[in-house]
């Protein structure tokens, strides 16, 4: 009973990360378009724009920070498995809980430390120091706590899933990649 509640809670948290990741992934498409436009401006018209160059790294922030939790949700991260596969299932679950709780703590620390950084930028009306650069630098800096908030949500979902076997649920199977040819080299 309680195990099914943990799983439904984890699914709800996963939905937040899934939607945010899919939305933020469009920044990757926009980044490619902006970079192609900048290359065309530079090589065909021998001109450029400071704002467009800054927009490249303004778009890189959501790609890297907001999609970090999405990548973890879909097992797109690197996991070092030297000893893990030799451990008994209960020990693997305990290690999973501990690592998820460490990610929760790390996320909370980064959110707390970066919030003042974002607010300071907002309060002083920080803009680009370059002439013709982009205003509203606080929006770029706000990606830091927002990205780690998503990581916190995903870590909580993973913690709930790791707790399921301790409340009468089944031990989850070893994670399978989303793409069938991901481990073809093995």
VONU-101831 format. One record per residue (C-alpha): x, y, z; residue in three letters. Coordinates in Angstrom, 1 decimal. Each point is the difference from the previous one (the first is absolute). Last residue first. Layout:
N
<dodren c1="X" c2="Y" c3="Z" resn="ALA"/>
...
***
This chain:
186
<dodren c1="29.9" c2="-4.2" c3="-24.9" resn="UNK"/>
<dodren c1="0.1" c2="2.3" c3="-3.0" resn="UNK"/>
<dodren c1="-3.8" c2="-0.3" c3="-0.6" resn="UNK"/>
<dodren c1="-0.7" c2="1.7" c3="3.4" resn="UNK"/>
<dodren c1="-2.1" c2="2.8" c3="-1.3" resn="UNK"/>
<dodren c1="-1.5" c2="-2.0" c3="-2.8" resn="UNK"/>
<dodren c1="-3.4" c2="-0.5" c3="1.7" resn="UNK"/>
<dodren c1="-0.6" c2="3.7" c3="0.7" resn="UNK"/>
<dodren c1="-1.8" c2="0.9" c3="3.3" resn="UNK"/>
<dodren c1="2.7" c2="-1.9" c3="2.0" resn="UNK"/>
<dodren c1="-1.1" c2="-2.6" c3="2.5" resn="UNK"/>
<dodren c1="0.3" c2="0.5" c3="3.7" resn="UNK"/>
<dodren c1="0.5" c2="-3.1" c3="2.0" resn="UNK"/>
<dodren c1="-3.4" c2="-1.3" c3="1.1" resn="UNK"/>
<dodren c1="-1.7" c2="1.8" c3="2.9" resn="UNK"/>
<dodren c1="-0.1" c2="-2.0" c3="3.3" resn="UNK"/>
<dodren c1="-3.7" c2="-0.8" c3="0.5" resn="UNK"/>
<dodren c1="-2.1" c2="1.8" c3="2.6" resn="UNK"/>
<dodren c1="-0.4" c2="-0.9" c3="3.6" resn="UNK"/>
<dodren c1="1.0" c2="3.2" c3="1.6" resn="UNK"/>
<dodren c1="3.8" c2="-0.4" c3="-0.1" resn="UNK"/>
<dodren c1="-0.3" c2="-0.9" c3="-3.7" resn="UNK"/>
<dodren c1="-1.7" c2="3.4" c3="-0.7" resn="UNK"/>
<dodren c1="2.7" c2="2.1" c3="1.6" resn="UNK"/>
<dodren c1="2.2" c2="0.2" c3="-3.2" resn="UNK"/>
<dodren c1="-3.1" c2="1.3" c3="-1.9" resn="UNK"/>
<dodren c1="-0.6" c2="2.8" c3="2.5" resn="UNK"/>
<dodren c1="3.7" c2="0.9" c3="-0.1" resn="UNK"/>
<dodren c1="-0.1" c2="0.1" c3="-3.8" resn="UNK"/>
<dodren c1="-2.9" c2="2.4" c3="0.1" resn="UNK"/>
<dodren c1="1.7" c2="2.1" c3="2.5" resn="UNK"/>
<dodren c1="3.1" c2="0.1" c3="-2.2" resn="UNK"/>
<dodren c1="-2.1" c2="1.1" c3="-2.9" resn="UNK"/>
<dodren c1="-1.6" c2="2.8" c3="2.0" resn="UNK"/>
<dodren c1="3.4" c2="1.1" c3="1.3" resn="UNK"/>
<dodren c1="1.5" c2="0.0" c3="-3.6" resn="UNK"/>
<dodren c1="-3.0" c2="2.1" c3="-1.1" resn="UNK"/>
<dodren c1="0.8" c2="2.4" c3="2.9" resn="UNK"/>
<dodren c1="3.6" c2="-0.1" c3="-1.1" resn="UNK"/>
<dodren c1="-0.9" c2="1.2" c3="-3.4" resn="UNK"/>
<dodren c1="-2.2" c2="2.8" c3="1.4" resn="UNK"/>
<dodren c1="2.7" c2="1.1" c3="2.4" resn="UNK"/>
<dodren c1="2.6" c2="0.3" c3="-2.8" resn="UNK"/>
<dodren c1="-2.4" c2="1.2" c3="-2.8" resn="UNK"/>
<dodren c1="-0.7" c2="3.1" c3="2.0" resn="UNK"/>
<dodren c1="3.5" c2="1.3" c3="-1.0" resn="UNK"/>
<dodren c1="-1.2" c2="0.3" c3="-3.6" resn="UNK"/>
<dodren c1="-3.1" c2="1.8" c3="1.0" resn="UNK"/>
<dodren c1="2.1" c2="2.3" c3="2.3" resn="UNK"/>
<dodren c1="1.9" c2="1.2" c3="-3.0" resn="UNK"/>
<dodren c1="-3.0" c2="2.0" c3="-1.0" resn="UNK"/>
<dodren c1="1.6" c2="2.0" c3="-2.9" resn="UNK"/>
<dodren c1="1.8" c2="-1.5" c3="-3.0" resn="UNK"/>
<dodren c1="3.1" c2="1.6" c3="-1.5" resn="UNK"/>
<dodren c1="0.2" c2="2.9" c3="-2.4" resn="UNK"/>
<dodren c1="2.8" c2="1.6" c3="1.9" resn="UNK"/>
<dodren c1="1.7" c2="-2.7" c3="2.1" resn="UNK"/>
<dodren c1="-0.5" c2="0.0" c3="3.8" resn="UNK"/>
<dodren c1="-3.2" c2="-2.1" c3="-0.5" resn="UNK"/>
<dodren c1="-2.7" c2="1.0" c3="2.4" resn="UNK"/>
<dodren c1="-0.5" c2="0.0" c3="3.8" resn="UNK"/>
<dodren c1="-3.1" c2="1.8" c3="1.3" resn="UNK"/>
<dodren c1="1.6" c2="0.4" c3="3.4" resn="UNK"/>
<dodren c1="-2.9" c2="-1.8" c3="1.7" resn="UNK"/>
<dodren c1="-0.2" c2="-2.8" c3="-2.6" resn="UNK"/>
<dodren c1="3.7" c2="-0.9" c3="0.1" resn="UNK"/>
<dodren c1="0.0" c2="0.1" c3="3.8" resn="UNK"/>
<dodren c1="-3.1" c2="-2.3" c3="0.0" resn="UNK"/>
<dodren c1="1.7" c2="-2.5" c3="-2.3" resn="UNK"/>
<dodren c1="3.2" c2="-0.2" c3="2.1" resn="UNK"/>
<dodren c1="-2.1" c2="-0.2" c3="3.2" resn="UNK"/>
<dodren c1="-1.9" c2="-3.0" c3="-1.4" resn="UNK"/>
<dodren c1="3.3" c2="-1.7" c3="-1.0" resn="UNK"/>
<dodren c1="1.0" c2="-1.1" c3="3.5" resn="UNK"/>
<dodren c1="-3.4" c2="-1.4" c3="1.0" resn="UNK"/>
<dodren c1="-0.6" c2="-1.8" c3="-3.3" resn="UNK"/>
<dodren c1="3.5" c2="-1.4" c3="0.1" resn="UNK"/>
<dodren c1="-0.4" c2="-1.3" c3="3.6" resn="UNK"/>
<dodren c1="-3.4" c2="-1.5" c3="-0.7" resn="UNK"/>
<dodren c1="1.3" c2="-1.8" c3="-3.1" resn="UNK"/>
<dodren c1="2.9" c2="-1.4" c3="1.9" resn="UNK"/>
<dodren c1="-2.3" c2="-1.3" c3="2.8" resn="UNK"/>
<dodren c1="-2.4" c2="-1.6" c3="-2.6" resn="UNK"/>
<dodren c1="3.0" c2="-1.5" c3="-1.9" resn="UNK"/>
<dodren c1="1.3" c2="-1.5" c3="3.3" resn="UNK"/>
<dodren c1="-3.5" c2="-1.4" c3="0.7" resn="UNK"/>
<dodren c1="0.0" c2="-1.6" c3="-3.4" resn="UNK"/>
<dodren c1="3.5" c2="-1.5" c3="0.6" resn="UNK"/>
<dodren c1="-1.1" c2="-1.4" c3="3.4" resn="UNK"/>
<dodren c1="-3.2" c2="-1.4" c3="-1.3" resn="UNK"/>
<dodren c1="1.8" c2="-1.7" c3="-2.9" resn="UNK"/>
<dodren c1="2.7" c2="-1.4" c3="2.4" resn="UNK"/>
<dodren c1="-2.8" c2="-1.5" c3="2.1" resn="UNK"/>
<dodren c1="-1.6" c2="-1.5" c3="-3.1" resn="UNK"/>
<dodren c1="3.3" c2="-1.5" c3="-1.2" resn="UNK"/>
<dodren c1="0.4" c2="-1.4" c3="3.5" resn="UNK"/>
<dodren c1="-3.4" c2="-1.7" c3="-0.1" resn="UNK"/>
<dodren c1="0.8" c2="-1.4" c3="-3.5" resn="UNK"/>
<dodren c1="3.2" c2="-1.7" c3="1.1" resn="UNK"/>
<dodren c1="3.2" c2="1.7" c3="-1.3" resn="UNK"/>
<dodren c1="1.9" c2="-1.4" c3="-2.9" resn="UNK"/>
<dodren c1="-1.7" c2="2.3" c3="-2.6" resn="UNK"/>
<dodren c1="1.0" c2="3.1" c3="2.1" resn="UNK"/>
<dodren c1="3.7" c2="-0.8" c3="0.2" resn="UNK"/>
<dodren c1="1.3" c2="1.5" c3="-3.3" resn="UNK"/>
<dodren c1="-3.1" c2="1.7" c3="-1.2" resn="UNK"/>
<dodren c1="0.8" c2="3.7" c3="-0.7" resn="UNK"/>
<dodren c1="-3.1" c2="1.7" c3="-1.2" resn="UNK"/>
<dodren c1="0.2" c2="2.5" c3="-2.8" resn="UNK"/>
<dodren c1="-3.2" c2="1.9" c3="-0.6" resn="UNK"/>
<dodren c1="-2.7" c2="-0.4" c3="-2.6" resn="UNK"/>
<dodren c1="-2.0" c2="-2.3" c3="2.3" resn="UNK"/>
<dodren c1="-3.3" c2="1.6" c3="-1.1" resn="UNK"/>
<dodren c1="-0.7" c2="1.7" c3="3.3" resn="UNK"/>
<dodren c1="3.6" c2="1.1" c3="0.2" resn="UNK"/>
<dodren c1="-0.1" c2="1.6" c3="-3.4" resn="UNK"/>
<dodren c1="-3.3" c2="1.8" c3="1.0" resn="UNK"/>
<dodren c1="1.7" c2="1.2" c3="3.2" resn="UNK"/>
<dodren c1="2.8" c2="1.6" c3="-2.0" resn="UNK"/>
<dodren c1="-2.3" c2="1.5" c3="-2.6" resn="UNK"/>
<dodren c1="-0.6" c2="3.2" c3="1.9" resn="UNK"/>
<dodren c1="3.6" c2="0.7" c3="0.7" resn="UNK"/>
<dodren c1="1.8" c2="-0.9" c3="-3.3" resn="UNK"/>
<dodren c1="-2.6" c2="1.0" c3="-2.6" resn="UNK"/>
<dodren c1="-1.4" c2="2.8" c3="2.2" resn="UNK"/>
<dodren c1="3.4" c2="1.5" c3="0.3" resn="UNK"/>
<dodren c1="1.1" c2="-0.5" c3="-3.6" resn="UNK"/>
<dodren c1="-2.7" c2="2.4" c3="-1.2" resn="UNK"/>
<dodren c1="1.6" c2="2.9" c3="1.7" resn="UNK"/>
<dodren c1="3.3" c2="-1.3" c3="-1.3" resn="UNK"/>
<dodren c1="-1.2" c2="0.5" c3="-3.6" resn="UNK"/>
<dodren c1="-2.0" c2="3.1" c3="0.8" resn="UNK"/>
<dodren c1="3.3" c2="1.7" c3="0.8" resn="UNK"/>
<dodren c1="1.1" c2="-0.4" c3="-3.5" resn="UNK"/>
<dodren c1="-3.3" c2="1.3" c3="-1.3" resn="UNK"/>
<dodren c1="0.2" c2="3.0" c3="2.3" resn="UNK"/>
<dodren c1="3.5" c2="0.8" c3="-1.1" resn="UNK"/>
<dodren c1="-1.1" c2="0.0" c3="-3.6" resn="UNK"/>
<dodren c1="2.0" c2="-0.9" c3="-3.1" resn="UNK"/>
<dodren c1="1.1" c2="1.2" c3="-3.4" resn="UNK"/>
<dodren c1="2.0" c2="-1.3" c3="-2.9" resn="UNK"/>
<dodren c1="-3.3" c2="-0.7" c3="-2.0" resn="UNK"/>
<dodren c1="0.6" c2="-3.5" c3="-1.1" resn="UNK"/>
<dodren c1="2.6" c2="-1.2" c3="2.5" resn="UNK"/>
<dodren c1="-1.1" c2="1.8" c3="3.2" resn="UNK"/>
<dodren c1="-3.7" c2="0.3" c3="-0.6" resn="UNK"/>
<dodren c1="-0.2" c2="-3.6" c3="-1.2" resn="UNK"/>
<dodren c1="1.9" c2="-1.2" c3="3.0" resn="UNK"/>
<dodren c1="-2.2" c2="2.0" c3="2.4" resn="UNK"/>
<dodren c1="-3.1" c2="-1.4" c3="-1.6" resn="UNK"/>
<dodren c1="1.3" c2="-3.6" c3="0.3" resn="UNK"/>
<dodren c1="0.8" c2="0.7" c3="3.7" resn="UNK"/>
<dodren c1="-3.5" c2="1.4" c3="0.6" resn="UNK"/>
<dodren c1="-1.7" c2="-2.9" c3="-1.7" resn="UNK"/>
<dodren c1="2.1" c2="-2.6" c3="2.0" resn="UNK"/>
<dodren c1="-0.8" c2="1.8" c3="3.2" resn="UNK"/>
<dodren c1="-3.7" c2="0.1" c3="-0.8" resn="UNK"/>
<dodren c1="0.0" c2="-3.8" c3="-0.4" resn="UNK"/>
<dodren c1="1.8" c2="-0.4" c3="3.3" resn="UNK"/>
<dodren c1="-2.4" c2="2.4" c3="1.7" resn="UNK"/>
<dodren c1="-2.7" c2="-2.3" c3="-1.2" resn="UNK"/>
<dodren c1="1.4" c2="-2.5" c3="2.5" resn="UNK"/>
<dodren c1="-1.2" c2="2.3" c3="2.8" resn="UNK"/>
<dodren c1="-3.6" c2="-0.9" c3="-0.8" resn="UNK"/>
<dodren c1="0.7" c2="-3.7" c3="-0.1" resn="UNK"/>
<dodren c1="2.0" c2="0.1" c3="3.2" resn="UNK"/>
<dodren c1="-2.7" c2="2.1" c3="1.8" resn="UNK"/>
<dodren c1="-2.7" c2="-2.5" c3="-1.0" resn="UNK"/>
<dodren c1="2.0" c2="-3.1" c3="1.0" resn="UNK"/>
<dodren c1="1.2" c2="1.6" c3="3.3" resn="UNK"/>
<dodren c1="-3.5" c2="0.9" c3="1.1" resn="UNK"/>
<dodren c1="-1.3" c2="-3.4" c3="-1.2" resn="UNK"/>
<dodren c1="2.7" c2="-1.8" c3="2.0" resn="UNK"/>
<dodren c1="-1.2" c2="1.7" c3="3.2" resn="UNK"/>
<dodren c1="-3.5" c2="-1.4" c3="-0.7" resn="UNK"/>
<dodren c1="1.4" c2="-3.5" c3="-0.7" resn="UNK"/>
<dodren c1="2.0" c2="0.0" c3="3.2" resn="UNK"/>
<dodren c1="-3.1" c2="0.8" c3="2.0" resn="UNK"/>
<dodren c1="-1.9" c2="-2.8" c3="-1.8" resn="UNK"/>
<dodren c1="2.9" c2="-2.4" c3="0.8" resn="UNK"/>
<dodren c1="0.1" c2="1.0" c3="3.7" resn="UNK"/>
<dodren c1="-3.8" c2="-0.4" c3="0.2" resn="UNK"/>
<dodren c1="0.3" c2="-3.5" c3="-1.5" resn="UNK"/>
<dodren c1="2.7" c2="-0.9" c3="2.6" resn="UNK"/>
<dodren c1="-2.4" c2="1.2" c3="2.8" resn="UNK"/>
<dodren c1="-2.6" c2="-2.5" c3="-1.1" resn="UNK"/>
***
